[in-house]
């Protein structure tokens, strides 16, 4: 939520897999719909990586025609 209003996040660690254990219900979103998640064990893991398409960068300076 803080990221949506201009805040910033802090990287704690970089990993391929993480396991989160919650002891009380937490608010979350599933397919954009708000819901409450009961106390549970959450496993998040990296699957595959995909190549991304990037638009070419525009030139910052215009070439001079008279040179």
C-alpha distance (Angstrom), angle and dihedral (degrees) to the residues before:
residue distance angle dihedral
X1 . . .
X2 3.81 . .
X3 3.80 90.8 .
X4 3.81 90.5 57.9
X5 3.82 92.9 58.7
X6 3.80 97.7 46.0
X7 3.80 101.0 -83.1
X8 3.77 123.8 130.4
X9 3.76 135.2 -125.1
X10 3.77 128.0 -132.5
X11 3.78 121.3 -134.6
X12 3.78 109.2 -128.3
X13 3.77 99.4 177.4
X14 3.78 142.6 -23.4
X15 3.79 117.1 -128.6
X16 3.80 145.9 147.5
X17 3.80 95.6 -125.3
X18 3.81 135.9 21.0
X19 3.81 133.3 -176.9
X20 3.81 119.7 -154.6
X21 3.80 122.7 -166.8
X22 3.82 116.2 -162.7
X23 3.80 121.9 -163.6
X24 3.80 98.0 -168.9
X25 3.80 135.2 29.8
X26 3.80 115.5 -78.5
X27 3.81 131.3 -163.1
X28 3.81 115.7 -114.1
X29 3.80 143.2 152.0
X30 3.79 127.2 -110.5
X31 3.81 114.9 -171.0
X32 3.80 88.4 -18.0
X33 3.80 93.6 -54.8
X34 3.82 118.6 117.9
X35 3.80 117.3 -123.0
X36 3.80 141.5 152.4
X37 3.80 120.3 -109.1
X38 3.79 115.1 -145.4
X39 3.82 118.4 -133.1
X40 3.79 105.2 -66.7
X41 3.79 150.8 140.2
X42 3.83 113.1 -94.9
X43 3.81 121.3 -164.0
X44 3.81 118.9 -167.2
X45 3.79 119.7 -176.7
X46 3.79 137.2 173.9
X47 3.78 112.4 -112.4
X48 3.79 118.3 176.1
X49 3.76 134.2 -19.2
X50 3.78 123.2 -130.5
X51 3.78 130.1 -157.0
X52 3.78 112.9 -112.0
X53 3.79 126.1 -143.3
X54 3.79 114.5 -129.2
X55 3.77 128.0 -165.5
X56 3.81 112.9 -120.5
X57 3.79 115.1 -103.0
X58 3.79 119.1 -103.6
X59 3.77 119.9 -122.7
X60 3.76 114.0 -101.3
X61 3.81 94.9 -151.8
X62 3.79 128.4 46.1
X63 3.82 117.3 -129.2
X64 3.79 114.3 -114.8
X65 3.82 112.6 -115.4
X66 3.83 96.8 -156.5
X67 3.82 96.4 60.6
